[in-house]
Structures are given as structure tokens and as C-alpha cells.
């Protein structure tokens, strides 16, 4: 049990630390942050249940006011911003990513983790985020979908990096990956 608690806390800290990484600016001034990759990694390594709990711990820390979000934001106001749908999606994204890697036996492992990250960290995240933006900005779903497409290349890159990192971790320390029995 102590190992589970430590891993949940460690990955919450990883998500927070990735929020400190300065955004990379893509062409046309589109900022790409590393924090959502932390959510992808959390689900892919810890699995669905522990990944969900880790992200919930992170969100609890944000809610009580710690400035852990990218750009040093925190507090309850973060949950009312036009981008709050993405924030609310974090635990669901980690859960779906974890569920995928736990139950879909694809080879190579990098592909398995990357596809799980696409499903959870992009499809789920965008679904929640677009709905949140639509409500927060008073725009239609298609308008918000168009707004977020600019971030898709960066998010696909993060899913690919997640796949490579999970593969490397699974090879080096298979016991570190929650679903290692299915590797």
C-alpha cells in the first residue's frame, strides 16, 4: 500500500513539475506545454486506477491554491476559466490511457502506450476541453474544435514521446509499469 501511495504522490509531483517547463512555441505562436504529457505518462505507467488517483491529487493541490498549472496558475478560478474543460478531463484522460495500456495487448509497447495516450490524452481531453470552451467562450462546438486543432501536432508529439518513454521504462524496469504482467 505504501508503494501505491508513494507512486500516486510521485506522479502528481511529475505533473506539477512538467507545468514548470516553459512552453515550446510552434509556428504561428502556438504554445505547447508539457503538463498534459504528464497526464499521459501517469495513466500509461500507473494504470487506470492509480493514474486517476494521482491526477485527482494533483487537481486537489491546484484547487487549494498551489500554483501548479502551467504558467503558475492555481486556485478554484482555474476551474472556471474557458480552458477548465481540459483541466476537468485530466483524471479521465489518465484513467482511459491506463485502461487502454492495461487491457489492449499491442506490440511494440511504445505503440501500445502511444495509442493509449492518443485515446486518453487527446480524444478524451479534447472532448472535455471543447465542451468547456464552448460553454466558457459562448462559441459553437465546431468553432471550438477549430480553435484546438492548432494544438494537435504538439499533442501527437507528446503521445509519441510518452510511448517511447513508457517503452524504455518497461524494458529497463518492467516492475515499474503497472501492467507489466501484460508486457
C-alpha positions as CSV (number, residue, x, y, z in Angstrom):
1,X,0.0,0.0,0.0
2,X,2.8,2.4,0.8
3,X,4.3,1.8,-2.6
4,X,1.0,2.8,-4.2
5,X,0.7,6.0,-2.2
6,X,4.3,6.9,-3.0
7,X,3.7,6.3,-6.7
8,X,0.5,8.3,-6.7
9,X,2.2,11.2,-5.0
10,X,5.3,11.0,-7.2
11,X,3.3,11.2,-10.4
12,X,1.2,14.1,-9.1
13,X,4.6,15.8,-8.5
14,X,5.7,14.9,-12.0
15,X,2.6,16.6,-13.5
16,X,3.3,19.6,-11.4
17,X,6.9,19.7,-12.4
18,X,6.0,19.5,-16.1
19,X,3.9,22.6,-15.6
20,X,7.1,24.5,-14.8
21,X,8.7,23.6,-18.1
22,X,8.4,26.7,-20.3
23,X,6.1,26.2,-23.3
24,X,7.6,25.5,-26.7
25,X,6.2,27.8,-29.3
26,X,5.2,26.2,-32.5
27,X,4.8,28.1,-35.8
28,X,2.1,30.8,-35.7
29,X,2.7,31.4,-32.0
30,X,1.0,28.2,-30.7
31,X,2.3,27.4,-27.2
32,X,2.8,23.7,-26.3
33,X,3.1,22.8,-22.6
34,X,4.4,19.6,-21.2
35,X,1.8,19.2,-18.4
36,X,-0.7,17.1,-20.5
37,X,2.2,14.7,-21.3
38,X,2.4,14.2,-17.5
39,X,-1.2,13.1,-17.5
40,X,-0.5,10.7,-20.4
41,X,2.6,9.3,-18.7
42,X,0.7,8.9,-15.4
43,X,-2.1,6.8,-16.9
44,X,0.3,4.8,-19.1
45,X,2.7,3.9,-16.2
46,X,0.5,3.7,-13.2
47,X,-2.6,2.2,-14.9
48,X,-6.2,3.4,-14.8
49,X,-7.0,3.4,-11.1
50,X,-3.7,4.8,-9.7
51,X,-3.3,7.2,-12.6
52,X,-6.8,8.6,-11.9
53,X,-6.0,9.0,-8.2
54,X,-2.6,10.6,-8.9
55,X,-4.2,13.2,-11.2
56,X,-7.0,13.8,-8.6
57,X,-4.4,14.5,-6.0
58,X,-2.7,17.0,-8.4
59,X,-6.1,18.7,-9.0
60,X,-6.8,18.9,-5.3
61,X,-3.5,20.7,-4.8
62,X,-4.4,23.1,-7.6
63,X,-7.9,23.7,-6.1
64,X,-6.4,24.6,-2.7
65,X,-4.4,27.3,-4.4
66,X,-1.0,25.9,-5.2
67,X,0.3,27.4,-8.4
68,X,1.0,24.1,-10.1
69,X,-0.6,24.6,-13.5
70,X,1.4,25.7,-16.5
71,X,2.0,29.4,-16.2
72,X,1.9,29.3,-12.4
73,X,-1.8,29.2,-12.1
74,X,-3.8,27.6,-9.3
75,X,-6.9,28.0,-7.1
76,X,-10.6,27.5,-7.8
77,X,-10.5,30.2,-10.5
78,X,-8.6,27.7,-12.7
79,X,-11.7,25.5,-12.8
80,X,-13.9,28.3,-14.1
81,X,-11.6,29.5,-17.0
82,X,-12.6,28.8,-20.6
83,X,-10.0,26.0,-20.6
84,X,-11.3,24.4,-17.5
85,X,-12.7,21.5,-19.5
86,X,-9.2,20.4,-20.2
87,X,-8.4,20.5,-16.5
88,X,-11.5,18.6,-15.6
89,X,-10.5,16.0,-18.3
90,X,-7.1,15.3,-16.7
91,X,-8.2,12.4,-14.4
92,X,-10.5,10.9,-17.0
93,X,-7.7,11.1,-19.6
94,X,-5.3,9.3,-17.2
95,X,-7.9,6.6,-16.5
96,X,-8.7,6.0,-20.2
97,X,-5.0,5.9,-21.1
98,X,-4.3,3.5,-18.2
99,X,-7.3,1.3,-19.2
100,X,-6.0,1.0,-22.7
101,X,-2.5,0.0,-21.8
102,X,-3.8,-2.5,-19.2
103,X,-6.2,-4.3,-21.5
104,X,-5.0,-3.9,-25.1
105,X,-2.1,-6.2,-25.8
106,X,-0.4,-4.4,-28.7
107,X,3.2,-4.8,-29.7
108,X,5.5,-3.0,-29.6
109,X,5.0,-1.4,-26.2
110,X,5.7,2.0,-27.5
111,X,2.8,1.7,-29.9
112,X,0.5,0.5,-27.1
113,X,1.4,3.4,-24.8
114,X,1.3,6.0,-27.6
115,X,-2.2,4.9,-28.8
116,X,-3.4,4.9,-25.2
117,X,-2.1,8.4,-24.8
118,X,-3.8,9.5,-28.0
119,X,-7.1,8.0,-26.9
120,X,-6.9,9.4,-23.3
121,X,-4.7,12.4,-23.6
122,X,-6.1,13.7,-26.9
123,X,-9.5,12.3,-27.7
124,X,-10.9,12.5,-24.1
125,X,-9.0,15.7,-23.3
126,X,-10.3,17.4,-26.4
127,X,-13.8,16.2,-25.9
128,X,-14.0,17.7,-22.4
129,X,-11.9,20.8,-23.4
130,X,-14.0,21.7,-26.5
131,X,-17.3,21.4,-24.5
132,X,-15.7,23.6,-21.7
133,X,-14.5,26.1,-24.2
134,X,-17.9,26.2,-25.9
135,X,-19.6,27.0,-22.6
136,X,-16.9,29.4,-21.3
137,X,-16.5,31.3,-24.6
138,X,-20.1,31.2,-25.8
139,X,-18.9,29.7,-29.1
140,X,-20.2,26.7,-31.0
141,X,-18.7,23.2,-30.8
142,X,-17.3,23.5,-34.4
143,X,-15.8,26.9,-33.7
144,X,-14.0,25.5,-30.6
145,X,-13.0,22.4,-32.4
146,X,-11.3,24.6,-35.0
147,X,-9.6,26.6,-32.2
148,X,-8.0,23.4,-30.7
149,X,-6.8,21.8,-33.9
150,X,-3.7,24.1,-33.8
151,X,-2.6,22.2,-30.7
152,X,-3.0,18.7,-32.3
153,X,0.5,18.4,-33.8
154,X,2.1,19.2,-30.4
155,X,-0.2,16.7,-28.6
156,X,0.5,14.0,-31.1
157,X,4.2,14.6,-30.5
158,X,3.6,14.3,-26.7
159,X,1.8,11.0,-27.3
160,X,4.7,9.7,-29.3
161,X,7.2,10.7,-26.6
162,X,5.0,9.1,-24.0
163,X,5.1,5.8,-26.0
164,X,8.9,6.0,-26.2
165,X,9.4,6.8,-22.5
166,X,7.0,4.0,-21.4
167,X,8.7,1.5,-23.6
168,X,12.1,2.5,-22.2
169,X,10.9,2.2,-18.7
170,X,9.1,-1.1,-19.3
171,X,12.4,-2.5,-20.7
172,X,14.6,-1.2,-18.0
173,X,12.3,-1.8,-15.0
174,X,9.3,-3.9,-16.0
175,X,8.1,-3.9,-12.4
176,X,7.7,-0.1,-12.5
177,X,4.9,-0.4,-15.1
178,X,1.5,-1.2,-13.5
179,X,0.5,-3.5,-16.4
180,X,3.9,-5.2,-16.7
181,X,2.3,-8.7,-16.4
182,X,0.8,-8.0,-19.9
183,X,4.1,-6.8,-21.4
